[in-house]
Amino acid sequence: MSSRVVIVGGGVIGSSIAYFLRLSDPTVSVTVIERDPTYARSSSALSAASIRQQFSTPLSVQMSLFGIEFLRSIGERLAVDGTQPSIDLHEGGYLFLATSAGAGTLRENHALQQRLGADISLLDTAALQARFPWLNTDDLAAGAFGESGEGWFDGYGLVQALRKKAQALGARYVADDVAALQRDGSRVTEVVTASGERYVCDVVVNAAGAWSRRVAQMLDIDLPVYARRRSIFNVSSPAQLEHCPLLIDPTGVYFRPEGKSFICGTSPAADNDPDDLPLDEVDHALFDDVIWPTLANRVPQFEALRVQNCWSGYYEYNVFDQNAIIGRHPEVDNCIFANGFSGHGLQQGPATGRGVSELILHGRYTTLDLSALNFARVLEKRPFVEKNVV
């Protein structure tokens, strides 16, 4: 058991860890160092904020099954002084579409998801047309739709609710930047901030999101996580799309309702996805050349679109296998990593917070075993392959 835990980063991942630590053991001292308490540039606040069970690996499905359970009960779990937070969870479902080339994989994934208890329906072309008559199904062979347990929510509201509850449970939040990690052999002894404060620690957690690579470098550790910009566009349209889910086109372009408008986006091509692009810029060419034409093809009513607003946020992108790295590094006994979620951080945050707290308090996972996501797989070049990366 460790009595002094310092968490670098207070977004959804860091705040979830702080919450579960203090909830599980109020004797543990928890300090969260977050350089921007407004979260203006954090992935937690800038993402499309959604949750799904439609993954291809059992662990990813199980993490999100706990995630939706947590989000559904957030009012009770994260209430402070009788006030229950709301994150406007809307279980509108994901709709993954596949052409004949991808239909086999979709069916395999669906069988796995059903076996684990996810409420997903596999739809043929006729069923897709019947349920979503506004959809162009000419080139489609199948679709998978989340009947429940999938949808979208207020990501900024979630991080604020976790932070406030963690503070109410006794976690201390410090508005500062980490400048150095002092190491003695295989252990981190102190966290030093830009203001010169020093925090002695028994355990340090790297939950610094898109900036986690810089924190790892302070320990001479090569963390394959980079800040990759993703642009999101809020568009208005006269389209009337009844029962509209979060739709994933076979091309990777996605859209979902956002009030009376829609938000949409896609990842850029792998050969045009550099690191650390400025967040105050938006990739308008990607919208004009890829997103809009794809949407207009898939939903003919989307030929009339107008961009109302747009912004960019960072994926903390794990270039090794696009999955989270959770656990200790073999060379540093008391440093735990929780990084590289590659767009899945909000939905996997609750399971990560619970798991990392177990690892700190008990030395092992006691509920869901997250060891397949450990750092050793990176060093041993054993990728944890998830087919449904969006």
C-alpha positions in Angstrom: 0.0 0.0 0.0 1.2 3.5 -0.8 0.4 6.5 1.2 1.5 9.4 -1.1 0.3 9.3 -4.7 1.1 12.2 -7.1 -0.9 12.2 -10.4 0.4 14.2 -13.3 -2.7 15.4 -15.2 -6.2 16.1 -13.9 -8.3 15.3 -17.0 -10.8 12.4 -17.0 -8.0 9.8 -16.6 -6.2 11.5 -13.8 -9.3 12.6 -12.0 -10.9 9.1 -12.3 -7.8 7.6 -10.7 -7.9 10.2 -7.9 -11.6 9.6 -7.3 -11.3 5.8 -7.1 -8.2 6.0 -4.9 -9.8 8.3 -2.3 -13.1 6.4 -2.5 -11.3 3.1 -1.9 -8.9 4.2 0.8 -9.3 7.7 2.4 -6.0 7.3 4.2 -4.0 7.6 0.9 -2.7 11.1 0.2 -3.6 12.1 -3.4 -2.1 15.1 -5.1 -3.2 15.9 -8.7 -1.0 18.3 -10.6 -2.9 19.9 -13.5 -1.4 22.9 -15.3 -4.7 24.2 -16.7 -7.7 23.9 -14.4 -9.9 25.5 -17.1 -9.2 22.4 -19.3 -9.3 24.7 -22.3 -6.9 22.5 -24.3 -7.6 19.1 -22.7 -8.8 16.2 -24.7 -11.5 15.6 -22.1 -13.1 18.9 -23.0 -12.5 19.0 -26.7 -13.5 15.5 -27.9 -16.7 14.3 -29.4 -17.4 12.6 -26.0 -19.0 9.3 -26.9 -19.1 5.7 -25.6 -19.5 2.4 -27.4 -19.2 -1.3 -26.8 -18.5 -2.0 -30.5 -14.8 -3.0 -30.2 -13.1 -6.2 -31.5 -11.2 -7.2 -28.3 -12.9 -8.5 -25.1 -11.0 -6.1 -22.8 -12.0 -3.0 -24.8 -15.7 -4.2 -24.7 -15.5 -4.9 -21.0 -13.9 -1.5 -20.2 -16.7 0.3 -22.0 -19.4 -1.9 -20.4 -18.2 -0.7 -17.0 -17.9 2.8 -18.5 -21.6 3.0 -19.5 -22.6 1.6 -16.1 -20.6 4.4 -14.4 -22.0 7.1 -16.7 -25.6 5.9 -16.1 -25.1 6.2 -12.3 -23.0 9.3 -12.3 -25.6 11.4 -10.4 -25.4 9.0 -7.4 -21.7 8.2 -7.7 -20.4 11.8 -8.1 -22.9 13.8 -6.0 -21.3 16.4 -3.8 -23.3 17.8 -0.8 -26.5 16.4 -2.2 -26.0 18.0 -5.6 -26.0 15.5 -8.4 -24.0 16.3 -11.6 -25.5 15.7 -15.1 -23.5 14.9 -18.2 -26.6 14.7 -20.6 -26.0 11.1 -21.5 -27.9 10.3 -24.7 -27.9 6.6 -25.6 -28.5 7.1 -29.3 -26.3 4.2 -30.3 -23.4 3.8 -32.7 -24.1 2.5 -36.2 -21.0 0.9 -37.8 -21.5 0.4 -41.5 -19.6 -2.1 -43.7 -19.2 -2.8 -47.4 -18.8 -6.4 -48.5 -15.1 -6.1 -47.8 -15.7 -5.3 -44.1 -18.8 -7.3 -43.4 -17.0 -10.4 -42.2 -15.1 -8.5 -39.6 -18.3 -6.7 -38.5 -20.0 -10.1 -38.0 -17.0 -11.5 -36.0 -17.0 -8.4 -33.8 -20.7 -8.6 -33.3 -20.5 -12.2 -32.1 -17.8 -11.2 -29.5 -19.8 -8.2 -28.3 -23.0 -10.3 -27.9 -21.1 -13.0 -26.0 -19.9 -10.3 -23.5 -23.4 -8.9 -23.0 -23.3 -5.9 -25.2 -26.7 -4.9 -26.7 -25.7 -4.8 -30.4 -27.9 -5.7 -33.4 -26.4 -6.9 -36.7 -28.4 -5.5 -39.6 -28.4 -6.5 -43.3 -29.0 -4.0 -46.0 -32.8 -4.4 -46.0 -32.9 -3.9 -42.2 -30.6 -0.8 -42.5 -32.9 0.7 -45.0 -36.0 0.0 -42.9 -34.6 1.4 -39.7 -32.7 4.4 -41.3 -34.6 5.3 -44.5 -32.5 8.4 -45.0 -29.4 6.2 -45.5 -27.9 5.4 -48.9 -27.3 1.7 -48.6 -26.3 1.0 -52.3 -22.7 -0.1 -51.4 -23.4 -1.5 -48.0 -23.5 -5.2 -47.0 -24.1 -4.9 -43.2 -24.4 -2.6 -40.2 -24.0 -3.0 -36.5 -26.2 -0.9 -34.2 -26.0 -0.3 -30.5 -29.6 -0.7 -29.2 -28.5 0.6 -25.7 -25.3 1.3 -23.9 -23.9 3.5 -26.6 -24.1 7.2 -27.3 -22.7 10.5 -26.4 -22.5 12.9 -23.4 -20.9 16.1 -22.1 -17.2 15.4 -21.8 -16.4 18.6 -20.0 -19.2 17.9 -17.6 -17.7 14.5 -16.8 -14.2 15.8 -16.1 -15.6 18.6 -13.8 -17.8 16.1 -11.9 -14.9 13.7 -11.4 -12.6 16.5 -10.3 -15.2 18.0 -7.8 -15.9 14.6 -6.3 -12.3 13.7 -6.0 -11.7 17.0 -4.2 -14.7 16.4 -2.0 -13.2 13.0 -1.1 -9.9 14.7 -0.1 -7.8 14.8 -3.2 -5.7 17.9 -3.5 -5.5 19.6 -6.9 -2.5 21.9 -7.7 -2.5 24.3 -10.6 1.1 23.9 -11.8 3.2 22.3 -14.5 5.6 19.4 -13.9 9.2 20.4 -14.6 11.1 17.3 -13.4 10.8 13.9 -11.9 13.6 13.0 -9.4 14.6 9.4 -9.7 16.7 7.2 -7.4 17.5 4.0 -9.2 14.3 2.3 -10.1 12.1 4.6 -8.1 10.7 8.1 -8.5 11.2 10.1 -5.3 9.9 13.6 -6.0 7.8 15.5 -8.5 9.1 19.0 -9.1 6.9 21.7 -10.5 7.6 24.7 -12.6 7.0 27.0 -9.6 9.7 25.1 -7.6 7.4 23.1 -5.4 8.6 19.5 -4.6 6.2 16.7 -3.9 7.6 13.6 -2.3 5.8 10.5 -3.6 5.5 6.8 -3.0 3.8 6.4 -6.4 3.6 8.8 -9.4 1.0 8.4 -12.1 1.6 9.7 -15.6 -1.9 10.7 -16.8 -0.8 13.8 -18.8 -2.7 12.9 -21.9 -1.3 14.4 -25.1 1.7 15.7 -23.1 2.5 12.4 -21.5 5.5 11.7 -23.7 7.3 14.8 -22.3 6.6 13.5 -18.7 8.0 10.1 -19.6 11.1 11.6 -21.1 11.9 13.1 -17.6 12.5 9.5 -16.6 14.5 8.7 -19.8 11.6 6.5 -20.9 10.4 6.4 -24.5 6.6 6.5 -24.5 5.2 6.0 -28.0 2.4 8.5 -27.5 2.1 11.7 -29.5 -0.3 14.6 -29.7 -2.3 14.2 -33.0 -4.7 16.9 -33.9 -8.3 16.0 -34.7 -10.7 18.6 -36.1 -14.4 18.5 -35.3 -17.1 20.4 -37.3 -20.5 21.4 -36.1 -22.8 21.7 -39.2 -26.3 22.8 -39.7 -28.6 21.1 -42.3 -32.2 20.9 -43.2 -31.9 17.1 -43.1 -34.6 15.4 -41.0 -32.9 12.2 -39.8 -35.2 10.3 -37.4 -33.6 8.2 -34.7 -30.1 9.3 -35.9 -27.2 7.5 -34.1 -23.5 8.2 -34.1 -22.8 6.8 -37.6 -19.4 5.5 -38.7 -19.0 5.3 -42.4 -16.8 2.6 -43.9 -14.4 5.4 -44.8 -14.0 6.3 -41.2 -16.0 9.6 -41.5 -18.4 9.9 -38.6 -21.3 12.2 -37.6 -23.9 12.4 -34.9 -26.7 14.7 -33.8 -25.8 17.7 -31.6 -29.0 19.4 -30.6 -30.6 20.6 -33.8 -27.3 20.4 -35.7 -24.7 17.7 -36.2 -21.0 17.2 -35.4 -18.7 15.3 -37.7 -15.1 14.5 -38.4 -12.5 11.9 -39.4 -8.9 11.1 -38.9 -6.5 12.4 -41.6 -4.5 10.0 -43.8 -1.7 8.3 -41.9 0.9 10.0 -44.2 -0.5 13.4 -43.3 -0.9 13.3 -39.6 2.1 15.1 -38.0 2.6 15.6 -34.3 1.8 18.7 -32.2 -0.1 20.7 -34.8 -1.5 23.9 -33.3 -4.9 23.6 -31.8 -6.0 27.1 -32.8 -6.1 25.9 -36.4 -8.7 23.6 -38.1 -8.2 21.3 -41.0 -10.8 22.8 -43.4 -9.4 21.0 -46.4 -10.2 17.7 -44.7 -13.8 18.8 -44.4 -14.1 20.0 -48.0 -12.2 17.2 -49.6 -13.2 14.2 -47.5 -15.9 14.7 -44.9 -18.6 16.6 -46.8 -18.5 14.5 -50.0 -18.7 11.3 -47.8 -21.6 12.6 -45.8 -23.5 13.7 -49.0 -23.0 10.3 -50.5 -24.1 8.4 -47.4 -27.0 10.7 -46.5 -28.3 12.5 -49.6 -30.0 15.1 -47.5 -26.5 16.2 -46.4 -25.9 17.8 -49.8 -27.0 21.0 -48.1 -24.6 21.6 -45.2 -23.2 24.7 -43.5 -20.4 24.7 -41.0 -21.6 26.6 -37.9 -18.5 26.1 -35.7 -15.4 24.0 -35.6 -12.5 23.3 -33.3 -9.5 21.0 -32.8 -8.4 18.8 -30.0 -5.6 16.3 -29.4 -5.7 12.5 -29.5 -3.1 11.2 -27.2 -2.1 8.8 -30.0 -0.3 5.6 -29.3 1.6 5.0 -32.5 2.5 1.5 -31.5 -1.0 0.0 -31.5 -3.5 2.8 -30.9 -4.5 1.3 -27.5 -3.9 2.6 -24.0 -0.7 1.8 -22.1 -1.7 1.1 -18.5 0.6 0.0 -15.7 4.2 0.1 -14.5 7.3 0.4 -16.6 9.7 -2.5 -15.9 12.5 -0.2 -15.0 10.6 2.2 -12.7 8.8 0.4 -9.9 6.6 3.1 -8.7 5.7 5.0 -11.8 2.3 4.0 -13.3 1.4 5.0 -16.8 -2.2 5.6 -18.1 -1.6 7.0 -21.5 -2.2 6.6 -25.2 -5.9 6.1 -25.3 -6.0 7.3 -29.0 -9.5 8.7 -28.8 -11.0 6.2 -26.3 -10.0 8.0 -23.1 -13.4 9.3 -22.0 -15.2 6.0 -22.3 -12.3 4.0 -20.8 -11.6 6.5 -18.0 -13.8 4.9 -15.3 -12.4 1.4 -15.9 -8.9 2.9 -16.0 -9.4 4.8 -12.8 -10.7 1.8 -11.0 -7.9 -0.5 -12.3 -5.0 1.9 -11.6 -6.3 2.5 -8.0 -6.4 -1.3 -7.5 -2.8 -1.6 -8.8 -1.7 1.1 -6.4 -3.6 -0.1 -3.4 -3.3 -3.9 -3.8 -0.4 -4.4 -6.3 -2.8 -6.2 -8.7 -6.1 -5.8 -10.5 -9.0 -7.1 -8.4 -12.0 -6.5 -10.8 -11.2 -6.2 -14.5 -7.7 -7.4 -15.4 -6.0 -4.6 -17.5 -2.6 -6.3 -17.7 -2.9 -6.9 -21.4 -2.4 -3.2 -21.8 0.9 -3.1 -19.8 4.1 -1.4 -20.9 5.9 -4.7 -21.4 4.0 -5.3 -24.6 5.5 -2.2 -26.2 9.0 -3.2 -25.2 8.5 -6.7 -26.4 6.8 -5.5 -29.6 3.5 -7.4 -28.9 0.8 -5.1 -30.2 -2.6 -5.2 -28.6 -4.6 -5.0 -31.9 -8.0 -3.3 -31.9 -9.7 -3.4 -35.3 -12.4 -0.8 -34.5 -10.2 2.3 -34.1 -12.1 5.5 -35.0 
